[in-house]
Amino acid sequence: DALTGDWVSIADHRQNRTFLPPTDECPLCPTGGGTMPSEIPAHEYDVVVFENRFPSFAGAATAPGSCPNPLLAHAPASGRCEVVCFTSDHDARFSSLSAARAHTVVDVWADRTAELSAMDAVEDVFCSENRGEEIGVTLNHPHGQIYAYPFVTARTASLLREATAHRRRTGRLLGADLLAAQLEDGSRVVIRGTAWTAYVPYAARWPVEVHLVPNRDVPDLAALDDAERDELADVYLDLLRRLDRYYQAPDGSPTDLPYIAGWHQGPVRQGRDVSRLHLQSCLSCGRPAG
């Protein structure tokens, strides 16, 4: 996009993707569990990762296509899109997983980040999970996605600009200084653990928003050690369960929180020295707060 400098992915084939099928036709349930063919050839499973059948990015790196006008530049949508299924139980949710199962998911996020980052086409890896038709979920079976982009996304580029400017001014990491400021103030801290802290950001943009950050400076999920992965599984479950207890439907009745949770990681080949891993979890419902 010549107006913004952002890359835009055009994936018209996704218009035909599966959309909110009935439970007995869910493609993420185990084989034999429904009337439609499953993406997962097993009668039961723990955690499964497979390539999205309707990807926005796919394939190895290839040279950009020729374009006589630089204002109309285009490039192949190289990269990879993967689906992560957290459980074979269609009616479960991430917050209902056991700590051991959640730890397996954390390992999957870290392992896939490392493997996808090794691909020549990939510049940025984004792991996410979401829940609720209100925020656009098209399959209700508990699952998440991993996008391996062939470019640095606009959000990551914005984070890098601010982190780089902060490093030049202070010689310190912006993410570390934000964490220190939150801990010193204390009023927005939700969870404080040995390895992880969850807090409401000072400039929250959504009606419900929480950031989860490691207490140690790490650029991505692959850099976490075993102790940090162990605690992350416990803290993330605790955080999601707290959010569910907090949230009420418009009529005042308790209900599951519809949310989007995404891991912002350092890019594969640039700015890793100023990048600091963090999770942003928010209830958007299509509009920012205030």
C-alpha positions as CSV (number, residue, x, y, z in Angstrom):
1,D,0.0,0.0,0.0
2,A,1.8,3.1,-1.3
3,L,-0.1,5.3,1.1
4,T,1.0,3.5,4.3
5,G,4.0,1.3,3.4
6,D,2.1,-1.7,4.7
7,W,1.8,-5.0,2.8
8,V,-1.7,-6.3,2.2
9,S,-2.5,-9.9,1.6
10,I,-5.2,-10.7,-0.9
11,A,-6.6,-14.3,-0.3
12,D,-9.9,-14.6,-2.2
13,H,-10.0,-18.4,-1.8
14,R,-10.7,-17.8,1.9
15,Q,-14.2,-16.7,1.0
16,N,-15.0,-20.5,0.6
17,R,-13.6,-21.6,4.0
18,T,-15.7,-23.5,6.5
19,F,-17.9,-21.2,8.5
20,L,-19.5,-22.2,11.8
21,P,-20.5,-25.7,10.9
22,P,-22.8,-27.7,13.3
23,T,-21.0,-29.8,15.9
24,D,-21.4,-33.1,14.0
25,E,-19.7,-31.6,10.9
26,C,-16.7,-29.9,12.7
27,P,-13.5,-30.6,10.7
28,L,-11.4,-30.2,13.9
29,C,-13.1,-33.1,15.7
30,P,-11.4,-36.5,15.6
31,T,-12.0,-38.8,12.7
32,G,-15.2,-40.8,13.3
33,G,-16.7,-38.1,15.5
34,G,-18.9,-36.5,12.9
35,T,-20.6,-36.8,9.5
36,M,-17.9,-34.8,7.7
37,P,-14.3,-35.7,7.0
38,S,-11.9,-34.5,9.7
39,E,-8.6,-32.6,9.2
40,I,-7.1,-34.9,11.8
41,P,-7.0,-38.6,11.0
42,A,-7.2,-39.9,14.6
43,H,-10.0,-41.0,16.9
44,E,-8.6,-38.9,19.7
45,Y,-5.7,-36.5,20.1
46,D,-3.7,-34.3,22.5
47,V,-2.5,-31.2,20.6
48,V,-2.3,-31.2,16.8
49,V,-0.7,-28.8,14.4
50,F,-1.4,-28.8,10.6
51,E,-1.2,-26.4,7.7
52,N,-4.3,-24.3,7.2
53,R,-6.3,-25.5,4.2
54,F,-7.3,-21.9,3.5
55,P,-4.0,-20.0,4.0
56,S,-3.3,-16.4,3.5
57,F,0.4,-17.3,3.1
58,A,1.9,-20.5,1.7
59,G,5.0,-21.8,-0.1
60,A,8.7,-21.1,-0.3
61,A,10.3,-17.7,-0.9
62,T,10.1,-16.6,-4.6
63,A,11.2,-13.5,-6.3
64,P,8.7,-10.6,-6.4
65,G,6.8,-10.2,-9.6
66,S,7.9,-7.5,-12.0
67,C,5.9,-4.3,-12.0
68,P,6.5,-1.3,-14.2
69,N,5.1,1.1,-11.6
70,P,6.6,1.1,-8.1
71,L,3.4,2.4,-6.7
72,L,1.7,-0.8,-7.7
73,A,4.3,-3.2,-6.3
74,H,3.3,-6.8,-5.5
75,A,5.0,-10.0,-4.3
76,P,4.1,-13.7,-3.8
77,A,2.3,-14.5,-0.6
78,S,5.1,-16.8,0.6
79,G,5.2,-18.1,4.2
80,R,2.9,-20.5,6.1
81,C,-0.4,-20.5,8.0
82,E,-0.9,-23.3,10.6
83,V,-3.8,-24.4,12.8
84,V,-3.2,-25.5,16.4
85,C,-5.9,-27.7,17.9
86,F,-5.7,-27.7,21.7
87,T,-7.9,-30.7,22.4
88,S,-10.1,-33.3,20.7
89,D,-13.0,-32.2,23.0
90,H,-15.2,-29.9,20.9
91,D,-16.9,-28.4,23.9
92,A,-13.7,-27.5,25.8
93,R,-12.0,-24.2,25.9
94,F,-8.4,-23.2,26.5
95,S,-9.2,-22.1,30.1
96,S,-10.6,-25.6,30.8
97,L,-7.4,-27.4,29.8
98,S,-5.2,-29.1,32.4
99,A,-1.9,-27.5,33.2
100,A,-0.1,-30.4,31.5
101,R,-2.1,-29.8,28.3
102,A,-1.5,-26.1,28.4
103,H,2.2,-26.7,28.8
104,T,2.1,-28.9,25.6
105,V,0.5,-25.9,23.8
106,V,3.2,-23.6,25.0
107,D,5.8,-26.1,23.8
108,V,4.1,-26.1,20.4
109,W,4.1,-22.3,20.1
110,A,7.8,-22.2,21.0
111,D,8.8,-25.1,18.7
112,R,6.8,-23.9,15.7
113,T,8.2,-20.4,16.2
114,A,11.7,-21.8,16.0
115,E,11.0,-24.0,13.0
116,L,9.0,-21.4,11.0
117,S,11.7,-18.7,11.8
118,A,14.2,-20.9,10.0
119,M,12.3,-20.7,6.7
120,D,13.9,-18.4,4.1
121,A,10.5,-16.8,3.3
122,V,9.5,-15.9,6.8
123,E,10.2,-12.5,8.5
124,D,7.7,-12.5,11.4
125,V,5.9,-15.2,13.3
126,F,2.6,-14.6,15.1
127,C,0.9,-17.1,17.4
128,S,-2.7,-16.4,18.4
129,E,-5.8,-18.0,19.8
130,N,-9.3,-16.6,20.1
131,R,-12.8,-17.5,21.2
132,G,-16.3,-16.3,20.4
133,E,-18.3,-15.6,17.4
134,E,-18.4,-11.9,18.5
135,I,-14.8,-11.5,17.4
136,G,-15.0,-13.5,14.2
137,V,-14.3,-17.1,15.1
138,T,-15.5,-19.4,12.2
139,L,-14.9,-22.7,14.0
140,N,-16.0,-23.1,17.6
141,H,-13.7,-26.1,18.3
142,P,-10.9,-24.8,20.6
143,H,-8.0,-23.9,18.4
144,G,-5.5,-21.2,17.5
145,Q,-3.4,-20.2,14.6
146,I,0.2,-19.4,13.7
147,Y,1.0,-17.0,10.9
148,A,4.5,-17.0,9.4
149,Y,4.6,-13.7,7.4
150,P,6.9,-13.0,4.5
151,F,7.3,-9.4,5.8
152,V,7.4,-7.6,9.1
153,T,3.8,-6.7,9.9
154,A,2.7,-3.1,10.5
155,R,2.1,-3.8,14.3
156,T,5.6,-5.3,14.7
157,A,7.2,-2.5,12.7
158,S,5.5,0.1,15.0
159,L,6.7,-1.7,18.1
160,L,10.2,-1.8,16.7
161,R,10.2,1.9,15.9
162,E,9.3,2.8,19.5
163,A,11.6,0.3,21.1
164,T,14.6,1.5,18.9
165,A,13.9,5.1,19.8
166,H,13.7,4.2,23.5
167,R,17.0,2.3,23.3
168,R,18.7,5.3,21.6
169,R,17.4,7.7,24.3
170,T,18.0,5.6,27.4
171,G,20.2,2.6,26.5
172,R,17.5,0.3,27.9
173,L,14.7,-2.0,26.7
174,L,11.3,-0.3,26.4
175,G,9.5,-3.5,27.4
176,A,11.6,-3.9,30.5
177,D,11.0,-0.3,31.5
178,L,7.3,-0.6,31.0
179,L,7.2,-3.7,33.2
180,A,9.2,-1.9,35.9
181,A,6.8,1.1,35.7
182,Q,3.8,-1.2,36.1
183,L,5.3,-3.0,39.1
184,E,6.3,0.3,40.8
185,D,2.7,1.7,40.4
186,G,1.1,-1.6,41.2
187,S,-2.5,-0.5,40.6
188,R,-2.9,-2.3,37.2
189,V,-1.0,-5.5,38.0
190,V,-3.3,-8.6,37.7
191,I,-0.8,-11.4,38.3
192,R,2.7,-11.3,39.5
193,G,4.7,-14.5,39.3
194,T,8.3,-15.6,39.5
195,A,8.7,-15.6,35.7
196,W,5.6,-13.8,34.4
197,T,3.5,-10.7,35.1
198,A,0.1,-9.8,33.8
199,Y,-1.1,-6.2,33.9
200,V,-3.6,-3.9,32.3
201,P,-1.7,-1.5,30.0
202,Y,-1.6,2.1,31.0
203,A,-3.0,3.2,27.6
204,A,-5.4,0.3,27.1
205,R,-7.3,0.6,23.8
206,W,-10.0,-2.0,24.3
207,P,-12.9,-2.5,26.8
208,V,-11.0,-5.5,28.3
209,E,-7.2,-5.7,27.7
210,V,-4.4,-7.4,29.6
211,H,-0.7,-7.9,28.7
212,L,1.2,-10.9,29.8
213,V,5.0,-10.5,29.8
214,P,8.0,-12.5,30.9
215,N,10.0,-11.0,33.8
216,R,13.2,-11.8,31.9
217,D,14.2,-10.1,28.6
218,V,13.5,-12.6,25.8
219,P,12.7,-11.8,22.2
220,D,10.4,-14.7,21.4
221,L,8.7,-17.9,22.7
222,A,11.6,-20.1,21.5
223,A,13.9,-18.3,23.9
224,L,11.9,-19.3,27.0
225,D,13.6,-21.8,29.3
226,D,11.8,-24.8,30.9
227,A,10.9,-23.0,34.1
228,E,9.4,-20.1,32.2
229,R,7.3,-22.4,30.0
230,D,6.0,-24.3,33.1
231,E,4.9,-21.1,34.8
232,L,3.5,-19.7,31.6
233,A,1.0,-22.6,31.3
234,D,-0.2,-22.0,34.9
235,V,-0.3,-18.2,34.7
236,Y,-2.1,-18.1,31.3
237,L,-4.8,-20.5,32.5
238,D,-5.2,-18.4,35.7
239,L,-5.5,-15.2,33.6
240,L,-8.1,-16.7,31.2
241,R,-10.2,-18.0,34.1
242,R,-10.1,-14.6,35.9
243,L,-11.3,-12.9,32.7
244,D,-14.2,-15.4,32.4
245,R,-15.2,-14.6,36.0
246,Y,-15.0,-10.9,35.3
247,Y,-17.0,-10.9,32.1
248,Q,-20.8,-10.8,31.9
249,A,-23.2,-10.9,28.9
250,P,-25.1,-7.7,28.1
251,D,-28.1,-9.1,30.0
252,G,-25.9,-9.5,33.2
253,S,-25.6,-13.3,33.0
254,P,-22.2,-15.0,33.3
255,T,-20.7,-16.1,30.1
256,D,-17.4,-17.0,28.4
257,L,-15.3,-14.0,27.5
258,P,-15.0,-13.6,23.7
259,Y,-11.4,-12.6,23.2
260,I,-8.3,-12.4,20.9
261,A,-4.9,-13.3,22.4
262,G,-1.8,-12.8,20.3
263,W,1.9,-13.2,21.0
264,H,4.0,-10.3,19.8
265,Q,7.5,-11.6,19.1
266,G,10.8,-10.1,17.8
267,P,11.0,-10.4,14.0
268,V,13.2,-13.1,12.5
269,R,16.0,-11.0,11.1
270,Q,15.8,-7.5,12.5
271,G,15.4,-5.6,15.7
272,R,15.7,-8.6,18.0
273,D,18.1,-6.8,20.3
274,V,15.3,-4.3,21.2
275,S,12.3,-6.7,21.0
276,R,10.7,-8.1,24.1
277,L,8.1,-10.9,24.0
278,H,4.6,-10.0,25.2
279,L,1.0,-11.4,24.9
280,Q,-1.9,-9.0,24.2
281,S,-5.3,-10.4,25.2
282,C,-8.3,-8.3,24.6
283,L,-12.1,-8.2,24.1
284,S,-12.6,-6.1,21.1
285,C,-16.2,-6.6,19.9
286,G,-15.2,-4.5,16.9
287,R,-14.5,-1.2,18.7
288,P,-11.8,0.3,20.8
289,A,-12.6,1.8,24.2
290,G,-13.2,5.6,24.6
